[in-house]
């Protein structure tokens, strides 16, 4: 009878863990958190979501929806990732894409590692557990090193990550001096009318310093270089990619390759790099260009890139060591084997700490080249906050709910498994 009870409990543990494993997969493809900027002079009819972005495990994506009302005619949804970057740069904040660069790039491998740990927790036989985990971790390491270090490794990266990398490059409108976006135009109008955060004189100085002229100059330096007519603009690169027969991941890689090569053209020949298509090359080139998108401060940017590069090396070569530790922990059913379930169970807390840490960095690492000066501050992690004339909204999305549900399932599985082991120990005593 006792054996039957133990078997039933074992099936429950495996079932709960399997459900958690399915949720772990789903979590990767849905938004985990969202942030929106709103202001009284941005009517809900035109901007129902404000300037909204969605945080996924693999990138930051547009949260604005296409307006299909009779009084509003839009051909495509507002690019709110770009809009939020444009608004934030007025106070010296770095672009959204400059946060969590390593976490986003390594996310498929980190979550896969958690998945293998959960599979290991489902296997009660320590010997079989070690074999399965070893094979799984070796596969992840091979996939990771091929993605980051091999030529053309980007083809092994997930399409969502690459799409997000393309999105944060912008659309190229500012390169040719086209009109301001609706959000920035409204900011200018509100300031010009004296209802914003400064006077009319300050408004004109701000727009001249950091408005369309600033956007145009920054992106021109990024994509066109110093020789007119010889280097493709981002707008041209995007147009050519759109007209090609490529789609999905291949299309994103083509755009990133074109932007990279265009950027190399305005560097001294001795400092130019050849595109090799590895995630490592793209990662730090893209990071540096995003930091310098609005602020031309090479020494500070180079320092930040160097720090992230060092952290990337630690992560690239440290993850396999963590996997070895997990295999060692799973060699028996002792105290260490609980790491296999405790670490995935703690994912909601890990996400909140990570998210809050990057928000702190944004609020305490503002560039002095911003048009307006703000004292260092902590952006709102949860709820509604206030920055200048904007209200900031920060709330969990469906992905965080799934993470919390996964954590609950794993907690139940761990409690049942703990009871199983205790009863087994008492019977054998």
Buried (B, 14 or more C-beta within 10 A) or exposed (E): EEEEEBEEBBEBBBEBBBBBBEBBEEBBEBBBBBBBBBBEEBEEEBBBBBBBBBBBBBBBBBBBEEBEEEEEEBEEEBBBBBBBBBBBBBBBBBBBBBBBBBBBBBBBBBBBBBBBBBBBBBBBEBEEBBEBBBEBBEEBBEBBBBBBBBEEBBBBBBBBBBBBBBBBBBBBBBBEEBEBBBBBEBBBBBBBEEEBBBEEEBBBBBBEEBBBEBBBBBBBBBBBBEEEEEBBBBBBBBEEBEEEEBEEBBBBBBBBBBBBBBBBBBEEEEEEEEBBBBBBBBBBBBBBBBBBBBBEBEEBBEEBBEEBBEEBEEBBEEBBEBBEEBBEBBBEBEEBBBBBBBBBBEBBEBBBEEBBEBBBBBBEBBBEBBBBEBEEBEBBBEEEBEBBBBBBBBEBBBBBBBBBBBBBBBBBBBEBBEEBBEBEEEEEE
